[in-house]
Each structure stands twice: as C-alpha cells, then as structure tokens.
Amino acid sequence: MSSSADGRSEGPQGAAASLLNGLRVLEAFRVDDPTLGVTDVAQRVGLHKSTVSRILSGLAEAGYVHRDQSTGRYRLGLGVISLAGPLLAELDVRRLAQGELEKLTKVTAETSALSVWNGMEAVVVEQIPSPQFVKHTAYIGTRYDRYESSSVRLFLAHLAAENVKSLLGSKQISRDPAEVLNDDVAAHLAQVRDDGFAINDGYTDAQEFGISAPVYDYAGALVGCVTLSAPRARIGQSDVPRLLTEVQHCVERISDGFGAHARSVDADIRSHAERGR
C-alpha cells in the first residue's frame, strides 16, 4: 500500500496489484457458470480485456485455469485444488463438523452442509449429500450472496449493523425487494440471532427449503453454520420442528468441540412452531 504526496492511500501497486487482480479473475468463476470467455471475466472484475487476457494466459501456464482450444473459453484448472486442499484439510471447523454432518444426513435423509463466511459470502466447505434420488446439493466452494439464503442471513445476523448496511448498499449481498422477506432488515436479523436459526422456505427458489444454524467457539464467536437442505415439496409444516431440532443438536455438538456451552433448543422450537412456517 503506497501513499500519494498528500498522504492519501493509493491502494496496491506493482506486483501486489497484479496478484490481487489475478485472484479477482479466479474468483470470477462460479459453480453455476464454470466456463468463461475473456470478455465475461473482464465484465465481472472490471478490468480491460487485454489485462484479463494477459492474466488468464499466465494463470493457464501455472495450471490454475484451463483454456479450451476449440472455443477459447476458460475454466478453473486442477492447480486451484493444490491451493485449496491444505486449507480445507486444516480447517478446524470442517474437521470437527464432518462426522456430525454425516449423522445429521443419516437421521434426516437430507443434505447437510457446513459454510464459513469470507467477509461477503457464505462459502460451502463441506457437504454430505442426501441418499435420496431427488435432493438439493451444492458443490464444495459454492458461494452464496443472496439475502434470502438462510446461511447468508445467519451470518449477517452476527455482523455489526454498519457492515450489513454496507454489504446490502453495495449490492455485494443482493436482496430481492419483491421477496416475502421484505420486512425491516435490522429487526429480522435480530430475530434470527435471537432464535439461533434462519429458514429459507422457498425464498431463493420455489423448490428449495433450508435451515441454517450457527456454530460457535469457546469465546462465543461465530465460526461457521450448518445448513440442512431439501426439495421444498418434500417438507411439510409438521416436518419443520423435527428437522430444526436435529440441526440445532448438530451445531451444539460441533460447538462443544470448540469448547462452547450447549444451548437449549426447546424454546426456539416452540417459538418457531407458534409463529408458524
């Protein structure tokens, strides 16, 4: 970080700027849109096409992206795994959660996943898919940035109000004004925090249902969240309290692994049942 003559910060320069731009290019690739052209990437990261083209060429040489010779389009390469692998292997919350996620999926027969917060998105770092033929799944590395997502609202509920306002105001977290969750954001997130869970009852897609609950460490800090996902058509109103109970028990056990004190879920479940689905 350099400074101008008047003392103002001018941002990363030289090699640091090139590195950050390279990372931005890699982050442009998504699970739901894995193959991109130079123009696509340039539009997403806000850089000139010639700059993006040079960055992609360098990343291709290093094995971090792969170029399809027939189309000229790019996708992430296997080199990215070598970077992410050590992190995932050493991520404490992932190691502690895996066995509990397996138990959650076994007892509910639905997909369970663990997400962490990267500052602006919920990122899936572990998943146990439902054994059923029809299921809702998300690949490891999937990033969620919609307010209507249960995991996103769960994380936002634990952020300072000014951070939430900034994320929504900058559109880093998108919000559908026509969605049913059009009530006061601060009040809604306070309720999520007090309840200890967030529910996505068709808010992101008419066919999706999800319950997210927080994982805490010994200091009471949020370290991740567990989400149980299912096709919405399979979840009846009477199923919600049972599934919520299982999710809450799962996060309690994971939190206990971090030395957190277990919290009672009975009041939360009764409150949710009284409010209705």
BAFI-3210 file (N, C-alpha, C; in Angstrom, 3 decimals, decimal comma, padded with zeros to 6 digits):
// residues 277
n [1|2|3|4|5|6|7|8|9|10|11|12|13|14|15|16|17|18|19|20|21|22|23|24|25|26|27|28|29|30|31|32|33|34|35|36|37|38|39|40|41|42|43|44|45|46|47|48|49|50|51|52|53|54|55|56|57|58|59|60|61|62|63|64|65|66|67|68|69|70|71|72|73|74|75|76|77|78|79|80|81|82|83|84|85|86|87|88|89|90|91|92|93|94|95|96|97|98|99|100|101|102|103|104|105|106|107|108|109|110|111|112|113|114|115|116|117|118|119|120|121|122|123|124|125|126|127|128|129|130|131|132|133|134|135|136|137|138|139|140|141|142|143|144|145|146|147|148|149|150|151|152|153|154|155|156|157|158|159|160|161|162|163|164|165|166|167|168|169|170|171|172|173|174|175|176|177|178|179|180|181|182|183|184|185|186|187|188|189|190|191|192|193|194|195|196|197|198|199|200|201|202|203|204|205|206|207|208|209|210|211|212|213|214|215|216|217|218|219|220|221|222|223|224|225|226|227|228|229|230|231|232|233|234|235|236|237|238|239|240|241|242|243|244|245|246|247|248|249|250|251|252|253|254|255|256|257|258|259|260|261|262|263|264|265|266|267|268|269|270|271|272|273|274|275|276|277]
n.u [000,854|000,742|001,408|000,176|001,457|-000,004|-000,554|-002,618|-003,922|-003,163|-003,744|-002,957|000,085|002,044|003,531|001,912|-000,616|-000,991|-001,088|-003,429|-005,305|-005,124|-006,200|-008,782|-009,669|-009,672|-011,690|-013,878|-014,961|-017,611|-019,592|-022,068|-021,563|-019,174|-017,488|-015,862|-015,428|-012,894|-014,049|-016,290|-015,091|-013,709|-015,833|-016,921|-014,932|-014,177|-011,953|-009,758|-010,086|-007,684|-005,924|-007,084|-006,839|-004,037|-003,614|-005,095|-003,687|-001,247|-002,133|-003,044|-000,666|000,430|-001,276|-003,620|-005,905|-007,713|-007,582|-009,899|-009,145|-010,718|-012,847|-011,801|-012,490|-012,334|-011,800|-011,621|-008,546|-006,800|-004,814|-005,817|-006,880|-004,658|-004,000|-006,260|-006,625|-004,784|-005,770|-008,478|-008,032|-006,886|-008,749|-010,245|-012,981|-014,178|-013,075|-014,038|-016,746|-017,431|-018,099|-020,395|-022,079|-022,473|-023,957|-026,227|-027,287|-027,821|-029,857|-031,869|-032,097|-031,609|-029,711|-026,785|-024,714|-021,717|-020,847|-018,674|-017,853|-016,696|-016,399|-018,049|-019,636|-021,299|-019,560|-019,454|-017,874|-017,915|-019,870|-022,523|-024,243|-027,755|-029,140|-031,248|-032,888|-033,913|-032,712|-031,279|-028,315|-025,018|-021,947|-018,709|-017,147|-019,015|-020,500|-022,588|-024,537|-026,945|-029,456|-031,767|-030,990|-030,677|-028,263|-026,743|-028,258|-028,034|-025,295|-025,148|-026,691|-024,970|-023,191|-021,958|-024,243|-023,580|-021,894|-023,599|-025,372|-023,607|-022,859|-025,321|-026,010|-023,988|-024,552|-023,148|-024,189|-027,032|-030,491|-033,838|-036,355|-038,979|-039,410|-040,705|-039,364|-039,337|-039,378|-038,292|-034,836|-032,923|-034,523|-035,403|-032,981|-032,121|-034,033|-033,395|-030,868|-031,563|-033,274|-031,569|-031,416|-032,050|-034,422|-035,020|-037,619|-038,434|-037,568|-035,282|-035,631|-038,478|-038,475|-036,759|-035,769|-034,439|-032,587|-030,618|-028,115|-026,065|-022,524|-020,514|-017,498|-015,316|-015,269|-017,636|-017,808|-018,877|-018,154|-018,906|-021,602|-024,227|-026,167|-029,192|-030,552|-033,238|-035,548|-038,299|-040,881|-040,945|-041,017|-043,129|-045,258|-045,381|-042,991|-040,972|-040,334|-039,116|-036,898|-035,573|-034,887|-032,991|-030,982|-030,208|-029,254|-027,080|-025,360|-024,859|-023,312|-021,059|-020,201|-019,619|-017,292|-015,554|-015,438|-017,580|-020,516|-023,329|-026,531|-029,952|-032,552|-035,238|-036,942|-036,580|-037,623|-040,302|-041,086|-040,788|-042,653|-045,006|-045,119|-045,499|-044,956]
n.v [-001,184|002,119|005,684|008,883|012,209|013,888|012,315|010,466|007,166|005,052|002,501|-000,965|-001,490|-002,211|-005,402|-006,363|-005,387|-006,766|-009,398|-009,322|-008,726|-011,054|-012,884|-011,909|-012,491|-015,305|-015,658|-014,981|-017,159|-019,403|-021,990|-022,321|-021,196|-022,137|-021,894|-019,437|-016,651|-014,294|-011,738|-012,063|-012,445|-010,022|-008,204|-008,987|-008,505|-005,924|-005,040|-004,168|-005,851|-006,662|-006,710|-008,702|-010,844|-011,211|-011,911|-014,298|-015,897|-016,176|-017,498|-019,833|-021,000|-021,622|-023,541|-022,954|-022,185|-023,519|-023,518|-023,913|-025,076|-025,142|-023,384|-021,187|-020,404|-020,289|-022,346|-023,202|-024,661|-027,706|-026,885|-025,151|-026,742|-027,655|-025,430|-024,956|-027,356|-027,860|-025,878|-026,636|-029,100|-028,412|-026,868|-026,256|-026,171|-027,554|-030,130|-030,886|-030,838|-032,741|-035,478|-035,014|-033,879|-036,046|-037,660|-036,048|-036,038|-038,755|-039,186|-037,496|-037,881|-035,947|-033,416|-032,185|-029,421|-027,496|-024,157|-021,299|-017,859|-015,441|-012,772|-011,480|-013,383|-016,560|-019,521|-022,790|-025,426|-028,042|-030,963|-033,297|-035,331|-035,966|-039,274|-039,783|-039,988|-037,659|-034,601|-031,737|-030,151|-028,683|-027,827|-028,179|-025,193|-023,598|-020,406|-018,219|-015,355|-014,119|-012,399|-013,738|-016,350|-018,844|-019,337|-017,045|-015,003|-015,900|-015,507|-012,715|-011,835|-011,878|-009,877|-006,482|-003,728|-001,632|-002,913|-004,747|-002,970|-001,775|-003,951|-004,646|-002,216|-001,837|-003,823|-006,151|-008,125|-009,378|-008,476|-009,323|-007,203|-007,862|-010,150|-012,269|-011,733|-008,938|-007,306|-005,174|-005,053|-004,937|-005,631|-008,161|-009,623|-009,437|-011,012|-013,477|-013,876|-014,038|-016,253|-018,257|-019,564|-019,688|-019,749|-020,875|-020,847|-021,499|-019,024|-018,377|-019,978|-021,522|-024,224|-024,854|-025,629|-024,769|-024,951|-023,125|-022,988|-021,658|-022,225|-022,012|-020,847|-021,326|-018,788|-017,729|-016,760|-016,637|-019,270|-020,681|-022,151|-024,563|-026,048|-027,503|-028,916|-029,352|-030,635|-028,559|-029,493|-031,833|-031,248|-030,893|-028,802|-029,902|-031,220|-029,419|-028,585|-030,986|-031,318|-028,932|-029,339|-031,427|-030,152|-028,137|-029,673|-030,807|-028,564|-027,824|-029,958|-029,741|-027,187|-027,705|-029,087|-027,050|-026,041|-024,557|-023,706|-025,786|-024,896|-024,562|-025,826|-026,048|-023,860|-022,282|-023,938|-024,225|-021,565|-021,091|-022,921|-021,842|-019,395|-020,333|-021,727]
n.w [000,000|-001,005|-000,623|-001,621|-002,427|-000,810|001,294|001,092|000,815|-001,921|-002,697|-003,628|-005,429|-008,396|-008,229|-006,180|-006,876|-009,280|-008,361|-006,777|-008,755|-010,249|-008,436|-008,276|-010,834|-010,757|-008,877|-010,342|-011,571|-011,224|-009,625|-010,848|-013,275|-014,825|-017,038|-018,807|-021,039|-022,144|-022,295|-020,639|-018,119|-017,852|-017,655|-015,234|-013,329|-013,761|-015,273|-018,047|-021,189|-022,419|-020,280|-018,686|-020,428|-020,497|-017,818|-017,608|-019,408|-018,075|-015,748|-016,904|-017,789|-015,339|-014,478|-013,136|-014,434|-017,240|-020,743|-023,291|-026,347|-028,640|-028,269|-026,985|-024,488|-020,861|-017,924|-014,434|-013,370|-012,360|-010,692|-008,804|-006,848|-005,499|-004,060|-002,459|-001,119|001,188|002,939|003,372|004,539|006,954|008,179|011,067|011,861|009,824|010,071|012,586|012,073|010,127|010,849|012,376|010,504|008,854|010,585|010,841|008,234|008,011|009,919|009,061|006,358|004,490|002,702|004,221|005,114|005,644|006,127|005,821|006,517|004,264|004,446|002,715|001,587|001,999|002,162|001,012|002,631|003,310|002,664|002,972|000,990|000,472|000,701|-000,920|-004,136|-005,366|-004,549|-002,842|-003,522|-003,118|-004,507|-002,949|-002,192|-003,337|-003,417|-001,622|-001,976|-001,621|000,094|000,789|001,202|003,687|005,059|004,500|005,740|008,333|008,876|008,442|010,554|012,639|012,246|012,573|012,511|010,747|008,954|007,723|006,475|004,666|003,001|001,842|000,688|-001,209|-002,940|-002,778|-001,267|-002,520|-002,705|-002,991|-003,649|-004,026|-002,703|-000,052|002,278|002,985|005,124|007,864|007,837|009,970|012,181|011,441|011,223|013,850|015,044|013,891|015,017|017,722|017,708|016,867|014,463|010,894|008,276|004,998|003,179|000,382|-000,499|-002,044|-004,217|-005,585|-005,213|-003,174|000,152|003,292|006,365|008,545|011,073|013,738|014,400|017,198|018,863|021,764|022,818|022,174|019,636|016,225|014,079|011,891|009,930|009,923|007,418|006,553|003,748|001,407|-001,088|-001,490|-001,837|-000,443|002,197|004,790|006,849|009,381|009,512|010,005|012,773|013,733|011,988|012,511|015,173|014,910|013,420|015,211|017,348|016,074|015,553|018,140|019,092|017,459|018,189|020,852|020,499|020,107|022,569|023,346|025,230|025,365|024,089|024,975|022,919|023,000|023,567|021,298|019,308|020,099|019,881|017,153|016,125|017,126|015,782|013,267|010,014]
ca.u [000,000|001,562|000,699|000,458|002,155|-000,827|-000,726|-003,737|-003,588|-003,472|-004,046|-001,829|000,788|003,003|003,320|000,769|-001,835|-001,107|-001,526|-004,827|-006,094|-005,160|-007,146|-010,125|-010,012|-010,019|-012,963|-014,957|-015,531|-018,601|-020,087|-023,180|-021,088|-017,768|-016,711|-015,983|-014,546|-012,154|-014,994|-017,102|-014,285|-013,437|-017,038|-017,155|-013,909|-013,987|-010,647|-009,743|-009,966|-006,293|-005,335|-007,629|-006,256|-002,678|-003,704|-005,550|-002,587|-000,300|-002,759|-003,094|000,678|000,659|-002,207|-004,752|-007,059|-007,505|-008,202|-010,425|-008,569|-011,749|-013,739|-011,058|-013,021|-011,521|-012,395|-010,602|-007,702|-006,542|-003,868|-006,541|-007,055|-003,425|-004,029|-007,367|-006,548|-004,216|-006,652|-009,617|-007,564|-006,528|-009,819|-010,712|-014,422|-014,538|-012,703|-014,952|-018,127|-017,712|-018,812|-021,719|-022,885|-022,855|-025,044|-027,407|-027,847|-028,336|-031,095|-032,897|-032,116|-031,487|-028,347|-026,268|-023,514|-021,069|-020,381|-017,959|-018,064|-015,449|-016,472|-019,155|-020,387|-021,228|-018,837|-019,608|-016,573|-018,140|-021,248|-022,896|-025,470|-028,876|-029,131|-032,427|-032,632|-034,172|-032,040|-030,689|-026,898|-024,153|-020,560|-017,778|-016,661|-020,149|-020,614|-023,938|-024,512|-028,314|-030,019|-032,813|-030,372|-030,688|-026,900|-026,328|-028,922|-027,474|-024,027|-025,417|-027,257|-023,874|-022,331|-022,352|-025,277|-022,991|-021,371|-024,754|-025,843|-022,636|-022,945|-026,564|-025,978|-023,058|-025,066|-022,343|-025,256|-028,218|-031,758|-034,990|-037,357|-040,308|-039,472|-041,502|-038,512|-039,198|-039,566|-037,128|-033,659|-032,341|-035,426|-035,407|-031,707|-032,108|-034,851|-032,589|-029,819|-032,195|-033,803|-030,484|-031,568|-032,713|-035,088|-035,276|-038,810|-038,740|-037,225|-034,313|-036,215|-039,723|-038,260|-035,713|-036,025|-033,194|-032,477|-029,228|-027,902|-024,669|-021,507|-019,753|-016,304|-015,319|-015,459|-018,946|-017,704|-019,399|-017,080|-019,482|-023,001|-024,683|-027,417|-029,877|-031,271|-034,117|-036,578|-039,371|-042,095|-040,857|-041,054|-044,416|-045,159|-045,147|-041,618|-040,009|-039,781|-038,215|-035,654|-034,910|-034,294|-031,797|-029,945|-029,722|-028,426|-025,831|-024,461|-024,443|-022,230|-019,870|-019,770|-018,998|-015,925|-014,772|-015,492|-018,739|-021,547|-024,545|-027,688|-031,221|-033,253|-036,663|-037,659|-036,532|-038,518|-041,662|-041,342|-040,980|-043,910|-046,100|-045,186|-045,910|-043,940]
ca.v [000,000|003,321|006,921|009,995|013,318|014,484|011,359|009,567|005,825|004,853|001,101|-001,809|-001,112|-003,149|-006,836|-006,614|-005,154|-007,863|-010,581|-009,153|-008,843|-012,474|-013,527|-011,480|-013,255|-016,661|-015,613|-014,745|-018,446|-019,884|-023,344|-022,269|-020,619|-022,511|-021,645|-018,023|-016,043|-013,126|-010,634|-012,358|-012,191|-008,588|-007,529|-009,329|-007,957|-004,508|-004,774|-004,150|-007,195|-007,002|-007,048|-010,006|-011,841|-011,484|-012,616|-015,658|-016,630|-016,536|-018,491|-021,087|-021,573|-022,140|-024,634|-022,537|-022,210|-024,328|-022,899|-024,813|-024,619|-025,032|-022,247|-020,065|-020,085|-020,795|-022,892|-023,398|-025,828|-028,521|-026,207|-024,499|-027,732|-027,706|-024,288|-025,074|-028,604|-027,714|-025,074|-027,451|-030,179|-027,871|-026,033|-026,935|-026,330|-028,602|-031,424|-031,190|-030,926|-033,783|-036,603|-034,582|-033,712|-037,394|-038,082|-035,246|-036,548|-040,104|-039,159|-036,722|-038,300|-034,753|-032,926|-031,266|-028,729|-026,529|-022,961|-020,270|-016,509|-014,881|-011,316|-011,000|-014,529|-017,830|-020,448|-024,183|-026,085|-029,481|-031,338|-034,702|-035,327|-036,836|-040,554|-039,885|-039,712|-036,230|-033,937|-030,409|-030,187|-027,581|-028,263|-027,506|-023,985|-022,772|-019,172|-017,657|-013,921|-013,608|-012,174|-014,720|-017,609|-018,975|-019,223|-015,639|-014,247|-016,343|-014,803|-011,279|-011,581|-011,786|-008,762|-005,151|-003,142|-000,843|-003,851|-005,253|-001,872|-001,596|-005,095|-004,544|-000,986|-002,001|-004,952|-007,357|-009,054|-008,972|-008,641|-009,223|-006,369|-008,449|-011,379|-012,202|-011,179|-007,505|-006,563|-004,423|-005,924|-004,979|-006,378|-009,566|-010,243|-009,547|-012,180|-014,645|-014,036|-014,477|-017,604|-019,213|-020,267|-018,986|-020,696|-020,494|-021,602|-021,108|-017,626|-018,276|-020,724|-022,138|-025,641|-025,027|-025,434|-024,901|-024,461|-022,867|-022,685|-021,236|-022,939|-021,050|-021,344|-021,197|-017,385|-017,300|-016,176|-017,473|-019,825|-021,319|-022,510|-025,810|-025,899|-028,696|-028,529|-030,386|-030,161|-027,975|-030,301|-032,961|-030,761|-030,405|-027,918|-030,702|-031,712|-028,362|-028,668|-032,136|-031,022|-027,865|-029,965|-032,169|-029,180|-027,485|-030,638|-030,958|-027,426|-027,858|-030,924|-029,175|-026,080|-028,300|-029,442|-025,819|-025,623|-023,702|-024,317|-026,141|-024,070|-025,285|-025,513|-026,244|-022,587|-021,867|-024,778|-023,855|-020,234|-021,210|-023,642|-020,922|-018,390|-020,997|-021,824]
ca.w [000,000|-001,089|-000,316|-002,514|-001,786|000,232|002,379|000,904|000,351|-003,326|-002,967|-004,012|-006,636|-008,949|-008,099|-005,296|-007,658|-010,237|-007,618|-006,409|-009,969|-010,586|-007,537|-008,686|-012,042|-010,331|-008,165|-011,296|-011,962|-010,264|-009,862|-011,790|-014,531|-014,689|-018,253|-019,140|-022,019|-021,657|-022,130|-019,457|-016,921|-017,789|-017,165|-013,825|-012,425|-014,021|-015,860|-019,505|-021,766|-022,678|-018,985|-018,302|-021,321|-020,019|-016,543|-017,880|-020,055|-017,021|-014,888|-017,658|-017,754|-013,990|-014,228|-012,318|-015,331|-018,449|-021,920|-024,313|-027,609|-029,682|-028,018|-026,423|-023,170|-019,758|-016,716|-013,412|-013,559|-011,177|-009,815|-007,716|-005,784|-004,708|-003,150|-001,507|-000,371|002,532|003,776|003,769|005,414|008,261|008,688|012,270|011,906|008,863|010,642|013,679|011,604|009,143|011,445|012,800|009,292|008,433|011,468|010,526|006,993|008,254|010,685|008,352|004,952|003,661|002,531|005,234|004,648|006,522|005,432|006,567|005,976|003,746|004,528|001,886|001,081|002,712|001,287|001,428|002,769|003,485|002,378|002,943|000,196|000,826|-000,003|-001,765|-005,550|-005,554|-003,435|-003,078|-003,173|-003,556|-004,513|-002,053|-002,842|-003,745|-002,642|-001,583|-001,699|-001,636|001,420|001,047|001,609|005,153|005,587|004,406|006,806|009,612|009,066|008,566|011,875|013,602|011,871|013,030|011,659|009,654|007,956|006,981|005,630|003,586|002,089|001,086|-000,102|-002,332|-003,722|-002,597|-000,890|-003,273|-001,985|-003,880|-002,973|-004,191|-001,919|001,175|003,337|002,710|006,359|008,322|007,873|011,311|013,058|011,023|011,588|015,309|015,359|013,512|016,027|018,975|017,505|016,684|013,188|009,797|007,387|003,610|002,777|-000,987|-000,744|-003,137|-005,328|-005,130|-004,938|-002,163|001,575|004,046|007,742|008,924|012,491|013,927|015,166|017,984|019,539|023,223|023,184|021,717|018,295|015,149|013,251|010,719|010,097|009,321|006,682|006,076|002,532|000,872|-002,017|-000,680|-001,956|000,472|003,574|005,259|008,014|010,579|009,499|010,326|014,143|013,869|011,284|013,254|016,354|014,514|013,036|016,428|018,084|015,308|015,782|019,543|019,239|016,826|019,053|022,031|020,114|020,240|023,963|023,609|026,060|024,626|024,400|024,865|021,678|023,156|023,468|019,903|018,527|020,452|019,336|015,709|015,888|017,415|014,721|012,035|008,972]
c.u [000,890|000,720|001,114|001,114|001,334|-001,173|-001,858|-003,270|-004,027|-003,760|-002,815|-001,225|001,659|002,611|002,111|-000,546|-002,056|-001,613|-003,006|-005,741|-006,212|-006,151|-008,578|-010,587|-010,415|-011,392|-014,141|-015,651|-016,436|-019,038|-021,190|-022,798|-019,588|-016,887|-016,948|-015,015|-013,855|-013,105|-015,846|-016,341|-014,042|-014,625|-017,251|-016,168|-013,616|-012,611|-010,745|-009,503|-008,524|-005,584|-005,781|-007,017|-004,842|-002,703|-004,102|-004,458|-001,569|-000,849|-002,844|-001,732|000,976|-000,302|-003,423|-006,032|-006,690|-008,252|-008,627|-009,972|-009,626|-012,634|-013,008|-011,543|-012,214|-012,391|-011,278|-009,840|-007,439|-005,568|-004,542|-006,717|-005,828|-003,343|-005,079|-007,243|-005,969|-005,104|-007,817|-009,203|-007,304|-007,615|-010,491|-012,206|-014,875|-014,237|-013,675|-016,368|-018,419|-018,530|-020,225|-022,632|-023,355|-024,013|-026,333|-028,078|-028,459|-029,700|-032,213|-033,099|-032,099|-030,033|-027,955|-024,964|-023,004|-020,569|-019,603|-018,156|-016,742|-015,439|-017,608|-020,017|-020,293|-020,627|-018,964|-018,234|-016,703|-019,604|-021,407|-024,225|-026,521|-028,775|-030,310|-032,110|-032,830|-033,618|-031,605|-029,239|-026,195|-022,713|-019,744|-017,144|-017,774|-020,271|-022,030|-023,869|-025,902|-028,856|-031,028|-032,265|-030,317|-029,287|-026,421|-026,965|-028,394|-026,167|-024,253|-025,933|-026,180|-022,872|-022,842|-023,321|-024,686|-022,400|-022,491|-025,256|-024,917|-022,743|-024,205|-026,554|-025,093|-023,483|-024,150|-023,212|-026,514|-029,468|-032,900|-036,082|-038,767|-040,487|-040,265|-040,698|-038,265|-039,453|-038,283|-035,930|-033,115|-033,203|-035,414|-034,122|-031,564|-032,915|-034,102|-031,537|-030,403|-032,703|-032,690|-030,652|-032,198|-033,285|-035,283|-036,426|-039,252|-038,364|-036,230|-034,822|-037,441|-039,548|-037,266|-036,226|-034,715|-033,318|-031,001|-029,154|-026,413|-023,815|-020,647|-018,489|-016,407|-015,575|-016,824|-018,932|-018,234|-018,253|-017,606|-020,959|-023,287|-026,019|-027,939|-030,746|-032,088|-035,017|-037,797|-040,640|-042,114|-041,022|-042,435|-044,238|-044,848|-043,724|-040,622|-039,480|-038,804|-036,872|-034,862|-034,224|-032,986|-030,662|-029,359|-028,854|-027,073|-024,876|-024,014|-023,250|-020,933|-019,311|-019,104|-017,559|-014,987|-014,785|-016,643|-019,745|-022,766|-025,680|-028,960|-031,929|-034,764|-037,447|-037,699|-037,550|-039,969|-042,032|-041,607|-042,306|-045,100|-046,247|-045,672|-044,823|-043,962]
c.v [001,234|004,544|007,984|011,116|013,951|013,501|010,387|008,211|005,639|003,400|000,347|-001,368|-002,267|-004,598|-007,158|-006,442|-006,286|-009,132|-010,484|-009,258|-010,301|-013,227|-013,151|-012,236|-014,679|-016,686|-015,363|-016,039|-018,962|-021,296|-023,333|-021,643|-020,870|-022,182|-020,218|-017,619|-014,836|-011,964|-010,825|-011,995|-010,693|-007,821|-007,787|-008,656|-006,483|-004,134|-004,791|-005,561|-007,594|-007,394|-008,429|-011,114|-012,213|-012,284|-014,069|-016,495|-017,076|-017,604|-019,848|-021,778|-022,209|-023,268|-024,252|-022,365|-023,053|-023,666|-023,963|-024,296|-024,416|-023,802|-021,012|-019,659|-020,796|-021,421|-023,066|-024,688|-026,556|-027,856|-025,525|-025,454|-027,784|-026,547|-024,472|-026,300|-028,464|-026,904|-025,911|-028,541|-029,680|-026,993|-026,743|-027,193|-027,413|-029,980|-031,837|-031,465|-032,176|-034,943|-036,231|-034,353|-035,065|-037,909|-037,346|-035,749|-037,935|-040,059|-038,413|-037,174|-037,096|-034,289|-031,965|-030,657|-027,781|-025,373|-022,065|-018,945|-015,931|-013,351|-010,737|-012,129|-015,693|-018,850|-021,867|-024,851|-027,577|-029,783|-032,849|-034,779|-036,296|-038,152|-040,710|-039,447|-038,231|-035,513|-032,530|-030,454|-028,935|-028,061|-027,513|-026,335|-023,092|-021,565|-018,612|-016,189|-013,294|-013,520|-013,249|-016,081|-017,693|-018,816|-017,773|-014,820|-014,631|-015,606|-013,295|-010,928|-011,425|-010,684|-007,463|-004,542|-002,360|-001,738|-004,406|-004,192|-001,666|-002,709|-005,031|-003,313|-001,083|-003,122|-006,172|-008,491|-008,566|-009,257|-008,394|-008,421|-006,938|-009,703|-011,160|-011,606|-009,689|-006,664|-005,839|-005,351|-006,066|-005,817|-007,861|-010,260|-010,372|-010,768|-013,467|-014,924|-014,565|-015,919|-018,646|-020,040|-019,330|-020,041|-020,086|-021,380|-021,138|-019,690|-017,451|-018,952|-021,448|-023,597|-025,900|-024,789|-025,630|-024,344|-024,289|-022,499|-022,461|-022,209|-021,895|-021,691|-021,068|-019,771|-016,859|-016,653|-017,163|-017,958|-020,502|-021,560|-023,807|-025,540|-027,261|-028,278|-029,692|-029,799|-029,709|-028,816|-031,455|-032,538|-030,203|-029,554|-028,704|-031,239|-030,702|-028,442|-029,825|-031,853|-029,939|-028,420|-030,665|-031,230|-028,528|-028,434|-030,816|-029,810|-027,359|-028,786|-030,403|-028,040|-026,599|-028,693|-028,258|-025,298|-024,710|-024,445|-024,608|-025,229|-024,880|-024,871|-025,569|-024,953|-022,111|-022,633|-024,417|-022,507|-020,311|-021,878|-022,727|-019,873|-019,002|-020,932|-020,598]
c.w [000,000|-000,791|-001,313|-001,729|-000,673|001,335|002,204|000,371|-001,093|-003,663|-003,410|-005,342|-007,127|-008,786|-007,228|-006,044|-008,658|-009,561|-007,266|-007,625|-010,412|-009,725|-007,889|-009,914|-011,666|-009,659|-009,092|-011,704|-010,849|-010,622|-010,907|-013,130|-014,636|-015,890|-018,717|-020,244|-021,428|-021,379|-020,879|-018,175|-016,755|-017,236|-015,683|-012,882|-012,685|-014,535|-017,384|-020,022|-022,012|-021,386|-018,543|-019,151|-020,883|-018,718|-016,764|-018,533|-019,005|-016,095|-015,582|-017,645|-016,404|-013,626|-013,402|-013,136|-016,554|-019,602|-022,907|-025,674|-028,693|-029,510|-027,516|-025,044|-022,084|-018,673|-015,695|-013,657|-012,256|-010,211|-008,636|-006,543|-004,889|-003,738|-002,057|-000,615|001,026|003,474|004,275|004,748|006,824|008,876|009,859|012,248|010,941|009,430|011,736|013,187|010,789|009,721|011,867|011,607|008,781|009,278|011,120|009,253|007,195|008,933|009,969|006,913|004,005|003,637|003,654|004,727|005,722|005,683|006,377|005,844|005,506|003,761|003,720|001,324|002,063|001,738|001,838|001,479|003,047|003,217|002,418|002,196|000,710|000,067|-000,957|-003,200|-005,865|-004,338|-003,826|-002,624|-003,683|-003,473|-003,466|-002,808|-003,343|-002,819|-002,747|-001,187|-001,781|-000,212|001,782|001,465|003,133|005,740|005,561|005,519|008,186|009,900|009,243|009,952|012,939|013,250|012,486|012,026|010,492|008,570|007,087|006,003|004,436|002,554|001,234|000,178|-001,326|-003,280|-003,664|-002,071|-001,600|-002,457|-002,940|-003,180|-003,068|-003,350|-000,634|002,333|003,105|003,952|006,741|008,517|009,282|012,256|012,724|011,455|013,105|015,741|015,036|014,575|017,342|018,860|017,460|015,428|012,163|008,860|006,004|003,115|001,390|-001,332|-001,888|-004,394|-004,792|-004,736|-003,810|-000,744|002,320|005,460|008,058|010,403|012,728|014,732|015,871|018,558|021,037|023,685|022,767|020,351|017,259|014,277|011,995|010,930|009,374|008,639|006,264|004,899|001,993|-000,204|-001,211|-000,706|-000,968|001,936|003,907|006,504|009,277|010,652|010,061|011,760|014,325|013,196|012,009|014,496|015,998|014,127|014,275|017,257|017,397|015,609|017,234|019,733|018,614|017,685|020,311|021,746|020,185|021,667|024,287|024,477|025,204|025,048|024,197|023,595|021,850|022,975|022,032|019,080|018,822|019,841|017,854|015,389|016,107|016,325|013,423|011,014|008,098]
res [m|s|s|s|a|d|g|r|s|e|g|p|q|g|a|a|a|s|l|l|n|g|l|r|v|l|e|a|f|r|v|d|d|p|t|l|g|v|t|d|v|a|q|r|v|g|l|h|k|s|t|v|s|r|i|l|s|g|l|a|e|a|g|y|v|h|r|d|q|s|t|g|r|y|r|l|g|l|g|v|i|s|l|a|g|p|l|l|a|e|l|d|v|r|r|l|a|q|g|e|l|e|k|l|t|k|v|t|a|e|t|s|a|l|s|v|w|n|g|m|e|a|v|v|v|e|q|i|p|s|p|q|f|v|k|h|t|a|y|i|g|t|r|y|d|r|y|e|s|s|s|v|r|l|f|l|a|h|l|a|a|e|n|v|k|s|l|l|g|s|k|q|i|s|r|d|p|a|e|v|l|n|d|d|v|a|a|h|l|a|q|v|r|d|d|g|f|a|i|n|d|g|y|t|d|a|q|e|f|g|i|s|a|p|v|y|d|y|a|g|a|l|v|g|c|v|t|l|s|a|p|r|a|r|i|g|q|s|d|v|p|r|l|l|t|e|v|q|h|c|v|e|r|i|s|d|g|f|g|a|h|a|r|s|v|d|a|d|i|r|s|h|a|e|r|g|r]
***
